[in-house]
Protein backbone atom coordinates (compact mmCIF):
# COMPACT_ATOMS: atom_id res chain seq x y z
CA UNK A 1 0.00 0.00 0.00
CA UNK A 2 2.87 2.35 0.81
CA UNK A 3 4.45 1.89 -2.63
CA UNK A 4 1.11 2.77 -4.25
CA UNK A 5 0.93 5.90 -2.11
CA UNK A 6 4.46 6.88 -3.15
CA UNK A 7 3.75 6.31 -6.84
CA UNK A 8 0.49 8.21 -6.79
CA UNK A 9 1.84 11.10 -4.71
CA UNK A 10 4.64 11.43 -7.28
CA UNK A 11 1.94 11.66 -9.95
CA UNK A 12 -0.03 14.12 -7.85
CA UNK A 13 2.94 16.43 -7.36
CA UNK A 14 4.02 16.16 -11.00
CA UNK A 15 0.82 17.97 -11.98
CA UNK A 16 2.05 21.07 -10.11
CA UNK A 17 5.18 23.20 -10.29
CA UNK A 18 7.49 23.27 -7.26
CA UNK A 19 6.37 26.08 -4.96
CA UNK A 20 3.02 26.40 -6.73
CA UNK A 21 0.59 28.68 -4.94
CA UNK A 22 -2.37 26.45 -5.75
CA UNK A 23 -4.30 25.59 -2.57
CA UNK A 24 -4.18 21.80 -3.02
CA UNK A 25 -0.42 21.87 -3.64
CA UNK A 26 0.23 23.96 -0.54
CA UNK A 27 -1.98 21.76 1.62
CA UNK A 28 -0.40 18.58 0.24
CA UNK A 29 3.22 19.71 0.44
CA UNK A 30 3.68 18.04 3.85
CA UNK A 31 2.71 14.73 2.22
CA UNK A 32 6.21 14.68 0.75
CA UNK A 33 7.21 13.45 4.21
CA UNK A 34 4.93 10.44 3.69
CA UNK A 35 6.16 9.98 0.14
CA UNK A 36 9.78 9.68 1.22
CA UNK A 37 11.14 8.24 4.46
CA UNK A 38 14.41 10.10 3.78
CA UNK A 39 12.57 13.44 3.71
CA UNK A 40 10.67 12.48 6.86
CA UNK A 41 13.91 11.62 8.68
CA UNK A 42 15.59 14.81 7.45
CA UNK A 43 12.65 16.92 8.62
CA UNK A 44 13.10 15.54 12.14
CA UNK A 45 16.27 17.66 12.35
CA UNK A 46 15.86 20.36 9.71
CA UNK A 47 12.11 21.12 9.83
CA UNK A 48 10.60 19.95 13.12
CA UNK A 49 7.27 21.66 12.38
CA UNK A 50 6.83 19.63 9.18
CA UNK A 51 7.99 16.48 10.97
CA UNK A 52 5.37 17.07 13.68
CA UNK A 53 2.72 17.69 11.02
CA UNK A 54 3.50 14.36 9.34
CA UNK A 55 3.30 12.62 12.74
CA UNK A 56 -0.07 14.25 13.35
CA UNK A 57 -1.22 13.08 9.93
CA UNK A 58 -0.07 9.51 10.69
CA UNK A 59 -2.09 9.68 13.91
CA UNK A 60 -5.22 10.70 12.02
CA UNK A 61 -4.63 8.04 9.37
CA UNK A 62 -4.89 5.55 12.21
CA UNK A 63 -7.97 7.26 13.68
CA UNK A 64 -9.82 7.50 10.36
CA UNK A 65 -9.50 3.85 9.37
CA UNK A 66 -13.30 3.31 9.71
CA UNK A 67 -14.02 6.18 7.29
CA UNK A 68 -11.21 5.29 4.87
CA UNK A 69 -10.74 1.48 4.90
CA UNK A 70 -7.53 1.63 2.82
CA UNK A 71 -5.88 3.41 5.73
CA UNK A 72 -5.72 0.19 7.74
CA UNK A 73 -3.05 -1.38 5.53
CA UNK A 74 -1.28 1.94 5.10
CA UNK A 75 -1.19 2.39 8.87
CA UNK A 76 0.61 -0.94 9.28
CA UNK A 77 3.05 -0.04 6.52
CA UNK A 78 3.84 3.32 8.11
CA UNK A 79 4.28 1.72 11.53
CA UNK A 80 6.64 -0.89 10.09
CA UNK A 81 8.75 1.81 8.45
CA UNK A 82 9.14 3.74 11.69
CA UNK A 83 6.71 6.60 11.18
CA UNK A 84 5.41 7.99 14.46
CA UNK A 85 1.75 8.63 15.21
CA UNK A 86 1.54 11.64 17.51
CA UNK A 87 -1.74 13.18 18.60
CA UNK A 88 -1.93 16.93 18.87
CA UNK A 89 -3.76 19.21 21.24
CA UNK A 90 -5.78 20.70 18.42
CA UNK A 91 -8.77 19.24 16.67
CA UNK A 92 -9.01 18.04 13.11
CA UNK A 93 -9.09 21.12 10.89
CA UNK A 94 -10.16 21.47 7.26
CA UNK A 95 -6.56 21.41 5.99
CA UNK A 96 -5.81 18.14 7.77
CA UNK A 97 -9.04 16.63 6.48
CA UNK A 98 -8.06 17.70 2.96
CA UNK A 99 -4.69 15.94 3.39
CA UNK A 100 -6.49 12.76 4.50
CA UNK A 101 -8.69 12.94 1.41
CA UNK A 102 -5.63 13.33 -0.83
CA UNK A 103 -3.96 10.34 0.84
CA UNK A 104 -7.12 8.28 0.37
CA UNK A 105 -7.33 9.32 -3.28
CA UNK A 106 -3.68 8.34 -3.80
CA UNK A 107 -4.32 4.90 -2.32
CA UNK A 108 -6.59 4.20 -5.27
CA UNK A 109 -5.62 4.03 -8.91
CA UNK A 110 -6.07 7.76 -9.50
CA UNK A 111 -2.60 8.49 -10.87
CA UNK A 112 -1.44 5.11 -12.22
C-alpha distances in whole Angstrom, upper triangle without the diagonal:
4,6,5,6,9,10,11,12,14,15,16,18,20,22,23,26,25,27,27,29,27,26,22,22,24,22,19,20,19,15,16,16,12,12,14,15,18,19,18,20,23,23,24,27,28,26,26,26,23,21,23,21,17,18,20,16,14,17,17,13,14,17,16,14,17,17,13,12,8,9,10,6,6,9,9,7,10,12,12,12,15,15,17,18,21,23,25,29,28,27,24,25,25,23,21,20,20,17,15,16,14,11,11,12,10,7,9,11,14,14,13
4,5,5,6,9,10,10,12,14,15,16,18,20,22,24,23,25,25,27,26,25,21,20,22,20,17,17,16,12,13,12,9,8,10,11,14,15,14,16,19,19,20,23,24,23,23,23,20,18,20,18,15,16,18,15,13,16,16,13,14,18,17,15,18,18,15,14,11,10,11,8,6,9,9,6,7,11,11,10,13,12,15,16,19,21,24,27,27,26,23,24,24,22,19,19,19,16,14,16,14,11,12,13,10,8,11,13,15,14,14
4,5,5,6,9,10,11,12,14,15,17,19,21,23,22,24,25,27,26,25,22,21,23,21,18,18,17,14,13,14,11,9,10,12,14,15,16,18,20,20,22,25,25,24,25,25,21,20,22,21,17,19,21,18,16,19,20,16,18,21,20,19,22,21,18,17,13,13,15,12,10,13,13,9,11,14,13,12,15,15,18,19,23,25,27,31,30,29,26,27,26,24,22,22,21,18,17,18,15,12,14,14,10,9,12,12,14,13,12
4,5,5,6,8,10,11,12,14,15,17,19,22,22,24,24,26,24,24,20,19,22,20,16,18,17,14,14,15,12,10,12,14,17,18,18,20,22,22,24,27,27,26,26,26,22,22,23,21,18,20,21,18,16,20,19,16,18,21,19,17,20,19,16,15,11,12,14,11,10,13,14,11,13,16,16,15,18,17,20,20,24,25,27,31,30,28,25,26,25,23,21,20,19,16,15,15,13,10,11,11,7,6,8,8,10,10,9
4,6,5,6,8,10,10,12,14,16,17,20,19,21,21,23,21,20,17,16,18,17,13,14,14,10,11,12,8,7,10,12,15,15,15,18,20,19,21,24,24,22,23,22,19,18,20,18,14,16,18,14,13,17,16,13,15,18,17,16,19,18,14,14,11,11,13,11,9,12,13,11,11,15,15,14,16,15,17,18,20,22,24,27,26,25,22,22,21,19,17,17,16,13,12,12,10,7,9,9,5,5,8,10,10,10,10
4,6,5,6,9,10,11,12,15,16,18,17,19,20,22,21,21,17,16,18,17,13,13,13,10,9,10,8,5,7,10,13,12,13,16,17,17,20,22,22,21,22,22,18,17,20,18,15,17,19,16,15,18,18,16,18,21,20,19,22,21,18,18,14,14,16,14,11,14,15,12,12,16,16,13,16,15,18,19,21,23,25,29,28,27,24,24,23,20,19,19,18,14,15,15,12,10,12,12,8,9,12,12,12,11,11
4,6,5,6,9,10,11,13,15,17,17,20,20,23,21,21,18,16,19,19,15,15,16,12,12,14,11,8,11,14,16,15,17,19,20,21,23,26,25,24,25,25,21,21,23,21,18,21,22,19,18,22,21,18,21,24,22,21,24,23,19,19,16,16,18,16,14,17,18,15,15,19,19,17,19,18,21,22,25,27,28,32,31,30,26,26,25,22,21,21,19,16,17,16,13,12,13,12,8,9,11,10,10,8,8
4,5,5,6,9,10,11,13,16,17,19,18,21,18,19,15,14,17,16,13,14,15,11,11,14,12,9,12,15,18,17,18,21,22,21,24,27,26,24,25,24,21,21,23,20,18,20,21,17,18,21,20,17,20,22,20,19,22,20,17,18,14,15,18,16,14,17,18,16,16,20,20,18,21,19,22,22,25,26,27,30,29,28,24,24,22,20,19,18,16,14,14,13,10,9,10,9,5,7,8,8,7,5,7
4,5,5,6,8,10,11,14,14,16,15,18,16,16,12,11,14,13,9,10,11,8,8,11,9,7,10,13,15,14,15,18,19,18,21,23,22,20,22,21,17,18,20,17,15,18,18,15,16,19,18,16,19,21,19,19,22,20,17,19,15,15,18,17,14,16,19,16,15,19,20,18,19,17,20,20,22,24,25,28,26,25,22,22,20,17,16,17,14,11,13,12,9,8,11,9,6,9,11,11,10,8,10
4,5,5,6,9,10,12,12,15,15,18,17,17,14,12,15,15,12,11,13,10,9,12,11,8,10,14,15,14,15,18,19,19,22,24,22,21,23,22,19,19,22,19,17,20,21,18,19,22,22,19,22,25,23,23,26,24,21,22,19,19,21,20,17,19,21,18,17,21,21,19,21,19,22,23,25,27,28,31,29,29,25,25,23,20,20,20,17,15,16,16,12,12,14,13,10,12,14,13,12,9,10
4,6,5,7,9,12,13,16,15,18,16,17,14,12,16,16,13,13,15,13,12,15,14,11,14,17,19,17,19,22,22,22,25,27,26,24,26,25,21,22,24,22,20,23,24,20,21,24,23,21,24,26,24,24,26,24,21,22,19,19,22,21,18,21,23,20,20,24,24,22,24,22,25,25,27,29,30,33,31,30,26,25,23,21,20,20,17,15,17,16,12,12,14,12,9,12,12,11,9,6,8
4,6,6,8,11,12,14,13,15,13,13,10,9,12,12,9,11,13,10,11,14,13,11,14,18,19,17,18,22,22,21,24,26,24,23,24,23,19,21,22,19,18,21,21,18,19,22,21,19,22,24,22,22,25,22,19,21,18,18,22,21,18,20,23,20,20,23,24,22,24,22,24,24,26,27,27,30,28,27,23,22,20,17,17,17,14,12,14,13,9,10,12,10,8,12,12,12,9,7,10
4,5,5,8,8,11,10,13,11,13,10,7,11,12,9,8,11,10,9,13,13,10,13,17,17,15,17,20,20,19,22,24,22,20,22,21,17,19,21,18,17,20,21,18,20,23,22,20,24,25,24,24,27,25,22,24,21,20,24,23,20,22,24,22,20,24,25,22,24,21,24,24,25,27,27,30,28,27,24,22,20,17,18,18,15,13,16,15,11,12,15,13,11,15,16,15,13,10,13
4,5,7,9,12,11,14,13,15,13,10,14,15,12,12,15,13,12,16,16,13,15,19,19,17,19,22,22,21,25,26,24,23,25,24,21,22,25,22,20,24,25,22,23,26,25,24,27,29,27,27,30,28,25,26,23,23,26,25,22,25,27,24,23,27,27,25,26,24,27,27,29,30,30,33,31,31,27,26,24,21,21,22,19,17,19,18,14,15,18,15,13,16,17,16,13,10,12
4,7,10,12,10,13,11,13,11,9,13,14,12,13,16,15,14,18,18,15,18,22,22,20,22,25,25,24,27,29,27,25,27,25,22,24,26,23,22,25,26,23,24,27,26,24,28,29,27,28,30,27,24,26,24,24,27,26,24,26,28,26,25,29,30,27,29,26,29,29,30,31,31,34,31,30,27,25,22,20,21,21,17,16,19,17,14,16,18,15,13,17,17,16,13,10,13
4,7,8,6,9,8,11,9,7,10,12,11,11,14,14,13,17,18,16,18,21,22,19,21,24,23,22,25,27,24,22,25,23,20,22,24,21,21,24,25,22,24,27,26,24,28,29,27,28,31,28,25,28,25,25,29,28,25,27,29,27,26,29,30,28,29,26,28,28,29,30,30,32,30,29,26,24,21,18,20,20,17,16,19,18,14,16,19,17,15,19,20,19,16,13,16
4,6,5,9,9,12,12,9,11,14,13,11,15,15,14,18,19,17,18,22,21,19,21,24,22,21,25,26,23,21,24,23,20,22,25,22,22,25,26,23,26,29,28,27,30,32,30,31,34,31,29,31,28,28,31,30,27,29,31,29,27,31,32,29,30,27,29,30,30,31,31,33,31,31,28,26,23,20,22,23,20,18,22,21,17,19,22,20,18,22,23,22,19,17,19
4,5,9,10,13,12,9,10,13,12,9,13,14,12,15,17,15,16,19,19,16,18,21,19,18,22,22,19,18,21,20,17,19,22,20,19,23,24,22,24,27,26,26,29,31,29,31,33,31,29,31,28,27,31,30,26,28,30,27,25,29,30,27,27,25,27,27,28,29,28,31,29,29,27,25,23,19,21,22,19,18,21,21,18,19,22,21,19,22,24,23,21,18,21
4,6,9,11,12,8,8,11,11,9,12,14,13,16,18,17,18,21,20,17,19,21,19,18,21,22,18,17,20,18,16,19,21,18,19,22,23,21,24,26,26,26,29,30,29,31,33,31,29,32,29,28,31,31,27,28,31,29,26,29,31,28,28,25,27,27,27,28,27,29,27,27,25,23,21,18,19,21,18,17,21,21,18,20,23,22,20,24,25,25,23,21,24
4,5,8,9,6,7,11,11,10,13,15,14,17,19,18,20,23,22,19,21,24,22,20,24,25,22,20,22,20,18,21,23,20,20,24,24,22,24,27,26,26,29,30,29,30,33,30,28,31,29,28,31,31,28,29,32,30,27,31,32,29,30,27,28,28,28,29,28,30,27,27,25,22,20,17,19,20,17,16,20,20,17,19,22,20,19,23,24,24,21,19,22
4,6,9,7,6,10,11,11,14,16,16,19,21,20,22,25,25,21,22,26,24,22,25,26,23,20,22,20,18,21,22,19,20,24,23,22,25,27,25,26,29,30,28,30,32,29,28,31,29,28,32,32,29,30,33,31,29,32,34,31,31,28,29,28,28,28,27,28,25,25,23,20,18,15,18,19,16,16,20,19,17,20,22,21,21,24,26,26,22,21,25
4,6,5,6,9,10,11,14,15,16,19,20,19,22,25,25,22,23,26,25,23,26,27,25,22,24,21,19,22,23,20,20,24,23,21,24,26,24,24,28,28,26,28,30,27,25,28,27,26,30,30,27,28,31,30,28,31,33,31,31,28,28,28,28,28,26,28,25,24,22,19,16,13,16,17,14,14,18,17,14,17,20,18,18,22,23,23,19,19,22
4,5,5,6,9,10,13,14,16,18,19,19,22,24,25,22,22,26,25,22,25,27,24,21,22,19,17,20,21,17,18,21,20,18,21,23,21,21,25,25,23,25,27,24,23,26,25,24,27,28,25,26,29,28,26,29,31,29,29,26,26,25,25,25,23,25,22,21,18,15,12,10,13,14,10,11,15,14,12,16,18,17,17,21,22,23,19,19,23
4,5,5,6,8,11,11,13,16,16,16,19,22,23,20,20,24,23,21,24,26,24,21,22,19,17,19,20,16,16,20,18,16,19,21,19,19,22,22,20,22,24,21,20,23,21,20,24,25,22,23,26,25,23,26,28,26,27,23,24,23,24,23,23,24,22,20,17,15,12,9,12,12,8,9,12,11,9,12,14,13,13,17,18,19,16,16,19
4,5,5,6,9,10,11,14,15,14,17,20,20,17,18,21,21,19,22,23,21,18,20,18,15,18,19,16,16,19,19,16,19,21,20,19,23,24,22,24,26,23,22,24,22,21,25,25,22,23,26,24,22,26,28,25,26,22,24,23,24,24,23,25,23,22,19,17,15,11,13,14,11,10,14,13,10,13,16,14,14,17,19,19,16,15,19
4,5,5,8,10,11,13,15,15,17,20,20,17,17,21,20,17,20,22,19,16,18,15,13,16,17,13,14,18,17,15,18,20,19,19,23,23,22,24,27,24,23,26,24,22,26,26,23,24,27,25,23,26,28,25,25,22,23,22,22,22,21,23,20,20,18,15,13,10,12,14,11,10,14,14,12,14,17,17,16,20,21,22,20,19,22
4,6,7,8,11,13,13,14,17,19,20,17,17,20,20,17,19,22,20,16,17,14,12,15,15,11,12,15,14,12,15,17,16,16,20,20,18,21,23,20,19,22,21,19,23,23,20,21,24,23,20,23,26,24,23,20,20,19,19,19,18,20,17,17,14,12,10,6,8,10,7,7,10,11,10,12,14,14,15,17,19,21,18,18,22
4,5,5,8,10,10,11,14,16,17,14,14,18,18,16,18,21,19,16,17,15,12,14,15,11,11,14,14,11,14,16,15,15,18,19,18,20,22,20,18,21,19,17,21,21,17,18,22,20,18,21,23,21,21,18,19,18,19,19,19,21,19,18,15,14,12,9,9,11,8,6,9,10,7,9,12,12,11,14,17,18,16,15,18
4,5,6,8,10,10,12,15,15,12,12,16,15,13,16,18,16,13,15,13,9,12,14,11,10,14,14,12,15,18,17,17,20,21,20,22,25,23,21,23,21,19,23,23,19,20,23,21,18,21,23,20,20,17,18,19,19,20,19,22,20,20,18,16,15,11,12,14,12,9,13,14,11,12,15,15,14,17,19,20,18,17,20
4,5,6,8,9,11,12,13,10,9,13,13,10,13,15,14,11,12,10,6,8,10,7,7,10,11,9,12,14,14,14,17,19,18,20,23,22,20,22,20,18,21,21,17,17,20,18,15,18,20,18,17,14,15,15,15,16,16,19,18,18,16,15,15,11,10,13,12,9,11,14,11,11,15,16,14,17,20,21,19,19,21
4,5,5,6,9,11,13,10,9,13,14,12,14,17,16,14,14,13,9,10,12,9,7,11,11,9,10,14,13,12,16,17,17,18,21,19,17,19,17,15,18,17,14,15,17,15,13,16,18,16,16,13,14,14,16,17,17,21,19,19,16,16,15,12,11,13,11,8,10,12,9,8,12,13,11,13,16,18,16,15,18
4,5,5,6,9,10,7,8,11,12,10,13,16,14,13,14,14,10,11,13,11,9,13,14,12,13,16,17,15,18,21,20,21,24,23,20,22,19,17,20,19,15,16,19,16,14,17,18,15,16,13,15,16,18,20,20,23,22,22,20,19,19,15,14,16,15,11,13,15,12,11,15,15,13,15,18,19,17,16,18
4,5,5,7,8,5,4,8,9,8,10,13,12,11,12,12,8,7,10,9,6,9,12,10,11,14,15,14,17,19,19,20,24,23,20,22,19,17,19,18,14,15,17,14,11,14,16,12,12,10,12,13,15,17,18,21,21,21,19,19,19,16,14,17,16,12,14,16,14,12,16,17,14,16,19,21,20,19,20
4,5,7,9,8,7,10,12,11,13,16,16,14,15,14,11,10,12,11,7,9,12,9,9,12,13,11,14,17,16,17,20,20,17,18,15,13,15,14,11,11,13,11,8,12,13,11,11,9,11,12,14,17,18,21,21,21,18,19,19,16,14,16,15,11,12,14,12,9,13,14,12,12,16,18,17,17,18
4,7,9,8,8,12,13,13,15,18,17,16,17,17,13,13,15,14,11,13,15,13,12,16,16,14,17,20,19,19,23,22,19,20,16,15,17,16,12,14,15,12,11,14,15,12,13,12,14,16,18,20,22,25,24,24,22,22,21,18,16,18,16,13,14,15,12,10,13,14,11,12,15,16,16,14,15
4,5,5,6,9,10,11,13,15,15,15,16,17,13,12,15,14,11,14,16,14,14,17,19,17,19,22,22,22,25,25,22,22,19,17,19,17,14,15,16,13,11,14,14,11,12,11,14,16,18,21,22,26,26,26,24,24,24,21,19,21,20,16,17,19,16,14,17,18,14,15,18,19,19,17,18
4,5,5,6,8,10,11,13,14,14,15,16,13,11,14,14,11,12,16,14,13,16,18,17,18,21,22,22,25,25,23,23,20,18,19,17,14,14,15,12,10,12,12,8,9,8,12,14,17,20,21,25,25,26,24,25,25,22,20,22,21,18,18,21,18,16,19,20,17,17,21,22,22,21,21
4,5,5,6,9,10,12,12,13,14,16,13,12,15,16,13,14,18,17,16,19,21,20,22,25,25,25,29,29,26,27,24,21,23,21,18,18,19,15,13,15,15,11,11,11,14,17,19,22,23,27,27,28,26,27,27,24,22,24,24,20,21,23,21,19,22,23,20,20,24,24,25,23,23
4,5,5,6,9,10,10,10,12,13,10,9,13,13,11,13,16,15,15,18,20,19,21,24,24,25,28,28,25,26,23,21,23,22,18,18,20,17,14,16,17,13,13,12,14,17,18,21,21,25,25,26,24,24,24,21,19,22,21,17,19,21,19,17,21,21,19,20,23,24,24,22,23
4,5,5,7,9,10,9,10,11,8,6,10,10,8,9,13,12,12,15,17,16,18,21,21,22,26,25,23,24,22,19,21,20,16,16,17,15,11,13,14,11,10,8,10,13,14,17,18,21,22,23,21,22,23,19,17,20,20,16,17,20,18,16,19,21,18,19,23,24,24,23,24
4,5,5,7,9,10,10,13,11,8,11,13,11,11,15,15,14,17,19,19,20,23,24,25,28,28,26,27,24,22,23,22,18,18,18,16,13,14,15,11,10,9,11,14,15,19,20,23,24,25,24,25,26,23,21,24,24,20,21,24,22,20,23,24,22,22,26,27,27,26,27
4,5,6,6,8,9,12,10,9,12,14,12,14,17,17,17,20,22,21,23,26,27,27,31,31,29,30,27,24,26,25,21,21,22,19,16,18,18,15,13,13,14,17,18,21,21,24,25,26,25,26,27,23,22,25,24,21,22,25,23,21,25,26,23,24,28,29,28,27,28
4,5,5,4,6,8,6,5,9,10,10,11,14,14,15,17,19,19,21,23,24,26,29,29,27,28,26,23,25,24,21,20,22,20,16,18,19,16,14,12,13,15,15,18,18,21,21,23,22,22,23,20,19,22,21,18,20,23,21,19,23,24,22,23,27,28,28,26,28
4,6,6,5,8,8,5,8,11,10,10,13,15,15,16,19,19,21,23,24,26,29,29,27,29,27,23,25,24,21,20,21,19,16,16,18,15,12,11,11,14,13,16,17,20,21,23,22,23,24,21,20,23,23,20,21,24,23,21,24,26,24,25,29,30,30,29,30
4,6,6,10,10,8,11,14,14,14,17,18,18,20,23,23,24,26,28,29,33,33,31,32,30,27,28,28,25,23,25,23,19,20,21,18,16,15,15,17,17,20,19,22,23,25,25,26,27,24,23,26,26,23,25,28,26,24,28,30,27,28,32,33,33,31,33
4,6,9,9,9,12,13,14,15,17,19,19,21,23,24,26,27,29,30,34,33,31,33,31,28,30,29,26,25,26,24,21,22,23,20,18,17,17,19,18,21,20,23,23,26,25,25,26,23,22,25,25,22,24,27,25,24,28,29,27,28,31,33,32,30,32
4,6,6,6,9,10,11,13,14,16,17,19,20,21,23,25,26,28,31,30,29,31,29,26,28,27,24,23,25,23,20,21,23,20,18,16,15,17,16,18,17,20,20,22,22,21,22,19,18,22,22,19,21,24,22,21,25,26,24,26,29,31,30,28,30
4,5,5,6,8,10,10,12,14,15,16,18,20,21,23,24,26,29,29,28,29,28,24,26,26,23,22,23,22,19,19,21,19,16,14,13,15,13,15,14,17,17,20,20,20,22,19,17,21,21,19,20,24,22,21,25,27,25,26,30,32,31,30,32
4,5,5,6,9,10,10,12,14,15,17,18,20,21,22,25,28,27,26,28,27,23,26,26,23,21,24,23,19,20,23,20,18,15,14,14,13,14,12,14,14,17,17,16,18,15,14,18,18,16,18,21,20,20,23,25,24,25,28,31,29,28,31
4,5,5,6,9,10,10,12,14,15,16,19,20,21,23,26,25,23,26,24,21,23,23,20,19,21,20,17,18,21,18,16,13,13,14,13,14,13,16,16,17,16,16,17,14,13,16,16,13,16,19,17,16,20,21,20,22,25,27,26,25,27
4,5,5,6,9,10,11,13,14,15,17,19,20,22,25,25,23,25,23,20,22,22,18,17,19,18,14,15,17,15,13,10,10,11,10,13,13,16,16,18,17,18,19,16,14,18,18,15,16,20,18,17,20,22,21,22,25,27,26,26,27
4,5,5,6,9,10,11,12,14,15,17,18,20,24,23,22,24,23,19,21,22,19,17,19,19,15,16,18,16,14,11,9,9,8,9,9,12,13,15,14,15,17,15,13,16,17,14,16,19,19,17,20,23,22,22,26,28,27,27,29
4,5,5,6,9,10,11,12,14,15,16,19,22,21,20,22,21,17,20,21,17,16,19,18,15,16,19,17,15,12,11,10,9,10,9,12,12,13,12,12,14,11,9,13,13,11,12,16,15,14,17,19,19,20,23,26,24,24,27
4,5,5,6,9,10,10,13,14,15,17,20,19,18,20,18,15,17,17,14,13,16,15,11,13,16,14,12,9,8,8,9,11,11,15,14,15,14,14,16,13,10,13,14,10,11,15,14,12,15,17,16,17,20,23,22,22,24
4,5,5,6,9,10,11,13,14,16,19,19,18,20,18,15,16,17,14,12,14,14,10,11,14,13,11,7,5,5,5,8,9,13,13,14,13,15,17,15,12,14,16,13,13,16,16,14,17,20,18,19,22,25,25,25,26
4,5,5,6,9,10,11,12,15,18,17,17,19,18,14,16,18,15,13,16,16,13,13,17,16,14,10,8,6,5,6,6,10,10,11,10,12,14,12,9,12,14,11,11,15,15,14,16,19,18,19,22,25,24,25,27
4,5,5,6,9,10,10,12,16,15,14,16,15,12,14,15,12,11,14,14,11,13,16,15,14,10,10,8,8,9,10,13,12,12,10,11,13,11,7,9,11,8,8,11,12,10,12,15,15,15,18,21,21,21,24
4,5,5,6,9,10,11,15,15,13,15,13,10,11,12,9,7,11,11,8,9,12,12,11,7,7,5,7,9,11,15,15,14,13,15,16,14,11,12,14,11,9,13,13,11,13,16,15,14,18,21,21,22,23
4,5,5,6,9,10,14,14,14,15,15,11,12,14,12,9,12,13,10,10,14,14,13,10,8,4,5,6,9,12,12,12,11,14,16,15,11,12,15,13,11,15,16,13,15,18,18,17,20,24,24,25,27
4,5,5,6,9,11,11,11,13,13,10,11,14,12,10,13,15,12,13,17,17,16,13,11,8,9,8,10,13,12,10,8,11,13,12,9,9,12,10,8,11,13,11,12,16,16,15,19,22,22,23,25
4,6,5,6,10,10,8,10,10,6,8,10,8,7,10,12,10,11,14,15,15,12,11,9,11,11,13,16,16,14,12,14,15,14,10,10,12,10,7,10,12,9,9,13,13,12,15,19,19,20,22
4,6,6,9,10,10,10,11,7,7,10,9,6,9,11,10,10,13,15,14,12,11,8,10,10,14,16,16,15,13,16,17,17,13,13,16,14,11,14,15,12,12,16,16,15,18,21,22,23,25
4,6,8,9,10,11,12,9,10,13,12,10,13,15,14,14,17,18,18,15,13,10,11,10,13,15,14,12,11,14,16,16,13,12,15,14,11,14,16,14,13,17,18,17,19,23,23,25,27
4,5,5,6,8,10,7,9,12,11,10,13,15,14,15,18,20,19,17,16,13,14,13,15,17,16,13,11,14,14,15,12,10,13,12,9,11,13,12,10,14,15,14,16,20,20,22,24
4,5,5,5,7,5,6,9,9,8,11,13,13,14,17,18,19,17,16,14,16,15,18,20,19,17,15,17,18,18,15,13,15,14,11,12,14,12,10,14,15,13,15,19,20,22,23
4,6,6,9,8,8,12,13,12,15,17,17,18,20,22,23,20,20,17,19,18,20,22,21,18,16,18,19,20,17,14,17,17,13,14,16,15,12,16,17,15,16,20,21,24,25
4,6,9,9,10,13,14,13,16,18,18,19,22,23,24,21,21,18,19,18,20,22,20,17,14,16,16,17,15,12,14,14,10,10,14,13,10,13,15,14,15,18,19,22,23
4,6,6,8,11,10,11,14,15,16,17,20,21,22,19,19,17,19,18,20,23,21,18,15,17,16,17,14,12,13,13,9,9,11,10,7,10,12,10,11,15,15,18,20
4,5,6,8,9,10,12,14,15,16,18,20,21,19,20,18,20,20,23,25,24,21,19,21,20,20,18,15,17,16,12,12,14,12,9,12,13,10,11,15,16,19,20
4,5,6,7,9,11,11,13,15,16,17,19,17,19,17,20,20,23,26,25,22,19,21,21,20,17,16,16,15,11,11,12,10,7,10,10,7,9,12,14,16,17
4,6,5,6,9,10,10,12,14,15,16,14,15,13,16,17,19,22,21,19,17,19,19,18,15,14,15,13,9,11,12,9,7,11,11,8,11,15,16,18,19
4,5,5,7,9,10,11,13,15,16,14,15,14,17,17,20,23,23,21,19,21,22,21,18,17,18,16,13,15,16,12,11,14,14,11,14,17,19,21,21
4,5,5,6,9,10,11,13,15,14,15,15,18,20,23,26,26,24,22,24,24,23,20,19,20,18,15,16,16,13,12,15,13,10,13,16,18,19,19
4,5,5,6,9,10,11,12,11,13,12,16,18,20,24,23,22,20,22,22,20,17,17,17,15,12,14,14,10,10,13,11,9,12,15,16,17,18
4,5,5,6,9,10,11,9,10,9,13,15,18,21,21,20,18,20,21,20,16,16,18,15,12,15,15,12,12,15,14,12,15,18,20,21,21
4,5,5,6,9,10,10,11,11,15,17,20,24,24,23,22,24,25,24,20,20,22,19,16,18,19,15,15,18,17,14,17,20,22,22,22
4,5,5,6,9,9,12,12,16,19,22,25,25,25,23,25,25,24,20,21,21,18,16,18,18,14,15,17,15,13,16,18,20,20,20
4,5,5,6,5,8,9,13,15,18,22,22,22,20,22,23,21,18,19,19,16,14,17,16,13,14,17,15,13,17,19,21,21,21
4,5,5,5,7,8,12,15,18,22,23,22,21,24,25,23,20,21,22,19,17,20,20,16,17,20,19,17,20,23,24,24,25
4,6,8,10,12,15,18,22,25,26,26,25,27,28,26,23,24,25,21,20,22,22,18,19,22,20,18,21,23,25,25,24
4,6,9,12,15,19,21,25,26,26,25,26,27,25,22,23,24,20,19,22,21,17,19,21,19,17,21,23,24,23,23
4,6,10,12,16,19,22,24,24,23,25,27,24,21,23,24,20,19,23,22,18,20,23,21,19,23,25,26,26,26
4,7,10,13,16,19,20,21,20,21,23,21,17,19,20,17,16,19,18,15,18,20,18,18,21,24,24,24,25
4,6,10,12,16,17,18,18,20,22,20,17,19,20,17,16,20,20,17,19,22,20,20,23,26,27,27,28
4,7,10,13,15,15,14,17,19,18,14,16,18,15,14,18,18,16,17,21,20,19,23,26,26,26,28
4,6,10,12,13,13,16,18,17,14,16,18,16,15,19,20,18,19,23,22,22,25,28,28,29,31
4,7,9,9,10,13,16,16,13,15,17,16,15,19,20,18,20,23,23,23,26,29,29,30,32
4,5,8,9,12,15,14,12,14,17,16,16,19,20,19,21,24,24,24,28,31,30,31,33
4,7,10,12,16,16,14,16,19,18,18,21,23,22,24,27,27,28,31,34,33,34,36
4,7,8,12,12,11,13,16,16,16,19,21,20,22,25,26,26,29,32,31,32,35
4,6,10,11,9,11,14,14,14,17,19,19,20,22,24,24,27,30,29,30,33
4,7,8,6,7,10,11,10,13,15,15,16,19,20,21,23,26,25,27,29
4,6,5,6,9,10,11,13,14,16,17,19,20,21,24,26,25,26,29
4,6,5,6,9,10,10,12,14,15,16,18,20,22,24,22,24,27
4,5,5,6,9,10,11,12,14,15,17,19,21,23,21,22,25
4,5,5,6,9,10,11,12,14,15,17,19,22,20,21,24
4,5,5,6,9,10,11,12,14,15,17,20,19,20,23
4,5,5,6,9,10,10,12,14,16,18,16,17,21
4,5,5,6,9,10,11,12,15,17,15,16,19
4,5,5,6,9,10,11,13,16,15,16,19
4,5,5,6,9,10,11,14,12,14,17
4,5,5,6,9,10,12,10,12,15
4,5,5,6,9,12,11,12,14
4,5,5,7,10,10,12,14
4,5,6,8,7,9,12
4,5,7,6,7,9
4,7,8,9,10
4,6,8,9
4,6,5
4,6
4
